């Protein structure tokens, strides 16, 4: 889940304060099943912000239609909603806008996190012909693999594009949904378009087999991994986690600080343990801090000692000036460490 959630105690204090100061009362003409329920008002929702996560699902379902329409974007931005709350808000959207088949782009875009409650069959009903619509969905990072695959296929079918037709702006718009591509689709991406957005793709945390396929795609642009420079490692980001054991062992220790911390986390445990003690010692403090508990569990005593040296920032001559990590966007000066 993106962002940092506020403490529940604080949110409840805000919620109680706003509710106690609200002059709302149960509707005289309530929605069926909402007798005696004081439903959220737009003013309540506006004031509560993240504390909207304290509403009971039944309160949300009893919201007036006009209130939902006015506040849907605010509600869609709440990070703390649980799955039952999101499901309730999805049902409210269906009450107000009809089935997803009838939703327009502005409806879909306004949902924010509420869209996560759409099941695969409902996602299949959406009109996903516009990359702008898909880009709004790709901003969410909590899709299941099945949901992400449905969005990807929906876009390809509704737009009439094949993977080989995708332009760089399509790839950017798809964002994390690209992780739903299978290993037969990724090779179809045009090299010229892939090259433009490779740094953006290198920010994604896809599954190992998908990263491995993107790595093979990167070889078509940058050549064999044994030829990759510091700037290439920076630009590729998480794609470097698709390297094989043999390829990883060939990376010069002087290049180790140029892996992105996000890439270090993505390396499968059985691949990461193939690094030599010298390579691990040269990771740099930030990369060393990114090593996961599961990765540590597979390391030998000498490798763990090297990792501690990297964490302590013990610099060897070979990487004394190298950055602890680098920007995933890369730059013209990426090949040489900053002064």
C-alpha positions in Angstrom: 0.0 0.0 0.0 1.4 3.3 -1.0 2.1 6.0 1.6 2.2 5.9 5.4 -1.0 5.2 7.2 -1.8 7.4 10.2 -2.3 5.7 13.6 -5.8 4.3 14.1 -6.2 6.0 17.4 -5.6 9.4 15.8 -8.0 8.7 13.0 -10.7 7.6 15.4 -10.2 10.8 17.4 -10.6 12.9 14.3 -13.6 10.8 13.2 -15.4 11.2 16.6 -14.7 14.9 16.7 -16.1 15.5 13.2 -19.1 13.3 13.8 -19.9 14.9 17.1 -19.8 18.4 15.5 -21.9 17.4 12.5 -25.4 18.6 12.4 -26.5 15.6 10.2 -29.3 13.5 11.4 -30.9 10.3 10.0 -32.8 11.0 6.8 -36.5 11.3 7.0 -36.7 9.4 3.7 -33.9 6.9 4.1 -32.6 4.4 1.5 -34.2 1.0 2.1 -32.3 -0.7 4.9 -30.9 2.6 6.2 -33.5 3.4 8.8 -31.8 5.2 11.7 -28.4 5.4 10.0 -26.7 8.7 9.9 -25.0 8.4 6.5 -21.9 10.4 5.6 -22.4 13.9 4.3 -20.1 15.6 1.8 -18.9 17.9 4.5 -18.1 15.0 6.8 -16.1 13.3 4.1 -14.3 16.4 3.1 -13.3 17.1 6.7 -12.3 13.6 7.6 -9.8 12.9 4.8 -8.0 9.7 5.8 -10.2 9.3 8.8 -13.0 8.3 6.4 -11.5 4.8 6.9 -13.4 4.8 10.2 -16.9 4.6 8.6 -18.7 1.3 8.9 -19.5 -0.3 5.6 -23.2 0.0 6.2 -22.8 3.8 6.8 -21.0 4.1 3.4 -23.8 2.1 1.7 -26.4 4.4 3.1 -24.7 7.5 1.5 -27.0 9.7 -0.6 -26.3 9.3 -4.3 -25.5 13.0 -4.7 -23.1 12.8 -1.8 -21.3 9.8 -3.5 -21.0 11.6 -6.8 -19.5 14.7 -5.1 -17.1 12.8 -2.9 -16.1 9.8 -4.9 -12.6 11.1 -5.7 -12.0 12.0 -2.0 -13.1 8.5 -1.0 -11.0 6.9 -3.7 -7.9 8.6 -2.3 -8.3 7.1 1.2 -5.4 4.7 1.7 -6.8 3.0 4.8 -10.0 1.5 3.5 -10.4 -2.2 4.1 -11.6 -4.7 1.5 -15.1 -4.7 2.9 -15.3 -0.9 2.8 -14.0 -0.9 -0.8 -16.5 -3.5 -1.8 -19.3 -1.5 -0.3 -18.2 1.7 -2.1 -18.0 -0.4 -5.4 -21.6 -1.5 -4.7 -22.5 2.2 -4.2 -20.9 3.1 -7.5 -23.1 0.4 -9.2 -26.2 1.7 -7.5 -25.4 5.2 -8.7 -23.9 4.6 -12.1 -25.4 1.2 -13.1 -23.2 -1.8 -14.0 -19.5 -1.2 -15.0 -20.5 -1.9 -18.6 -22.1 1.6 -18.7 -19.3 3.5 -16.9 -17.5 6.2 -18.9 -13.9 7.2 -18.6 -14.5 9.9 -16.0 -16.3 7.4 -13.8 -13.4 4.9 -13.8 -10.8 7.6 -13.3 -12.6 9.0 -10.3 -12.8 5.7 -8.4 -9.1 5.6 -7.3 -8.6 2.7 -4.9 -12.3 1.8 -5.0 -11.6 0.3 -8.4 -9.5 -2.4 -6.6 -12.8 -4.0 -5.5 -13.8 -4.7 -9.1 -13.6 -8.5 -9.8 -12.3 -9.9 -13.0 -15.8 -10.1 -14.7 -16.5 -6.5 -13.8 -13.2 -5.3 -15.1 -14.0 -7.1 -18.3 -17.1 -5.0 -18.6 -15.1 -1.7 -18.5 -14.4 0.3 -21.6 -10.6 0.3 -21.5 -9.9 1.6 -25.0 -8.3 4.7 -23.7 -4.7 4.5 -22.4 -5.7 7.4 -20.1 -8.3 5.2 -18.4 -5.8 2.4 -18.0 -3.1 4.8 -16.7 -5.5 5.8 -13.9 -6.0 2.2 -13.0 -2.3 1.5 -13.1 -1.7 4.0 -10.4 -3.0 1.5 -8.0 -0.4 -1.0 -6.8 -2.6 -3.6 -5.1 -4.1 -5.4 -8.1 -4.0 -9.2 -8.0 -2.3 -10.9 -10.9 -5.7 -11.9 -12.3 -7.0 -8.4 -12.1 -3.9 -6.9 -13.7 -4.1 -9.5 -16.5 -7.8 -8.6 -17.1 -6.9 -4.9 -17.4 -4.1 -5.6 -19.8 -6.2 -7.8 -22.0 -9.1 -5.4 -21.8 -6.9 -2.6 -23.1 -5.5 -4.6 -25.9 -8.9 -5.9 -27.0 -10.8 -2.6 -26.6 -8.1 -0.5 -28.3 -7.5 -3.0 -31.0 -3.7 -2.9 -30.4 -1.4 -5.8 -30.4 1.6 -5.8 -28.0 3.8 -5.2 -31.1 1.8 -2.0 -31.8 2.3 -0.4 -28.4 4.1 3.0 -28.4 6.2 4.3 -25.6 3.3 6.3 -24.1 1.2 3.2 -24.0 3.9 1.4 -22.1 4.2 4.3 -19.6 0.4 4.4 -19.2 0.2 0.6 -18.5 2.8 1.1 -15.8 2.6 -1.8 -13.2 0.1 -3.5 -15.4 3.0 -4.5 -17.7 3.9 -7.0 -15.0 0.9 -9.0 -16.1 2.5 -9.6 -19.5 3.5 -13.2 -20.2 6.9 -14.3 -21.5 5.5 -14.7 -25.0 4.2 -11.1 -25.1 7.2 -9.2 -23.8 9.4 -10.1 -26.8 6.8 -8.5 -29.1 7.4 -5.0 -27.7 9.3 -2.9 -30.3 12.9 -2.3 -29.3 12.6 1.4 -30.3 9.7 1.9 -27.9 11.2 -0.2 -25.1 14.4 1.8 -25.3 12.5 5.1 -24.6 10.8 3.8 -21.4 13.3 1.3 -20.1 14.1 3.4 -17.0 10.3 3.6 -16.2 10.0 -0.1 -16.6 13.0 -0.4 -14.3 11.0 1.0 -11.5 8.5 -1.9 -11.5 8.6 -4.8 -9.1 7.4 -7.6 -11.3 7.7 -11.3 -10.8 11.1 -12.9 -11.4 10.1 -14.5 -14.7 8.8 -11.3 -16.0 11.9 -9.4 -15.0 14.0 -12.1 -16.6 12.1 -11.5 -19.9 12.6 -7.7 -19.7 16.3 -8.4 -19.0 16.4 -10.4 -22.3 14.7 -7.4 -24.0 17.3 -5.1 -22.4 20.1 -7.2 -24.0 18.7 -6.3 -27.4 19.3 -2.7 -26.5 22.5 -2.7 -24.4 24.2 -5.9 -25.4 25.4 -8.8 -23.2 25.3 -8.2 -19.5 29.1 -8.6 -19.3 29.2 -5.4 -21.4 26.9 -3.3 -19.2 28.3 -0.2 -17.7 27.4 1.7 -14.5 25.0 3.9 -16.4 23.2 0.9 -17.9 22.8 -0.7 -14.4 21.3 2.5 -13.1 18.9 2.9 -16.0 17.7 -0.7 -15.9 16.8 -0.6 -12.2 14.8 -3.7 -11.2 15.2 -5.2 -14.7 18.7 -6.2 -13.5 17.1 -8.6 -11.0 16.4 -10.8 -14.1 20.1 -11.6 -14.4 20.9 -15.3 -14.2 23.3 -16.8 -11.6 26.1 -17.0 -14.2 25.5 -13.4 -15.4 25.4 -12.0 -11.9 28.8 -13.6 -11.1 30.4 -11.8 -14.1 29.5 -8.3 -12.9 32.6 -6.5 -11.8 32.7 -5.6 -8.1 33.3 -2.0 -9.0 29.9 -1.9 -10.6 28.0 -3.2 -7.6 27.1 0.2 -6.1 25.3 1.0 -9.3 22.6 -1.5 -8.8 19.4 0.1 -7.6 18.3 -0.8 -4.0 14.9 -1.7 -5.5 16.7 -4.2 -7.8 18.6 -5.7 -4.9 15.3 -6.5 -3.1 14.0 -8.2 -6.3 16.8 -10.7 -6.7 15.6 -14.2 -6.0 17.3 -15.6 -2.9 18.9 -18.5 -4.8 20.4 -16.0 -7.3 21.5 -13.4 -4.8 23.5 -16.0 -2.9 25.7 -16.5 -5.9 27.4 -13.2 -5.4 31.0 -13.4 -4.2 32.0 -12.0 -0.9 33.9 -9.3 -2.8 30.8 -8.3 -4.8 28.7 -8.1 -1.6 31.3 -6.0 0.2 31.2 -3.5 -2.7 27.4 -3.1 -2.8 27.5 0.2 -0.8 25.5 1.0 2.3 22.1 1.7 0.8 22.2 -1.4 -1.4 23.3 -3.5 1.5 20.5 -2.1 3.6 18.1 -3.3 0.9 19.0 -6.9 1.2 16.0 -8.8 2.5 15.9 -11.2 5.5 15.2 -14.1 3.1 18.3 -13.2 1.1 20.4 -13.0 4.2 19.3 -16.4 5.3 21.0 -18.0 2.2 24.3 -16.3 2.7 27.5 -17.9 4.0 29.4 -16.6 7.0 31.9 -14.8 4.8 29.2 -13.3 2.7 27.4 -12.0 5.8 30.7 -10.5 7.0 31.0 -8.8 3.6 27.5 -7.5 3.9 28.2 -6.0 7.3 31.2 -4.2 5.8 29.1 -2.8 3.1 26.5 -1.7 5.7 29.2 0.0 7.7 30.3 1.8 4.6 33.8 0.3 4.7 35.0 1.6 1.3 37.6 -0.2 -0.8 39.5 1.8 -3.3 37.5 0.4 -6.2 34.3 2.0 -5.2 35.3 4.8 -2.8 33.6 7.5 -4.9 30.7 5.4 -6.1 27.1 6.4 -5.1 25.2 4.3 -2.6 22.3 4.2 -5.1 21.3 6.1 -8.2 18.3 7.6 -9.7 16.2 5.1 -11.8 15.8 7.7 -14.5 19.5 7.7 -15.4 21.2 10.7 -16.7 24.0 11.8 -19.1 26.4 11.8 -16.2 25.3 8.4 -14.9 28.4 6.6 -16.1 30.6 8.5 -13.7 30.1 8.8 -10.0 29.2 12.3 -8.7 32.0 14.3 -7.1 
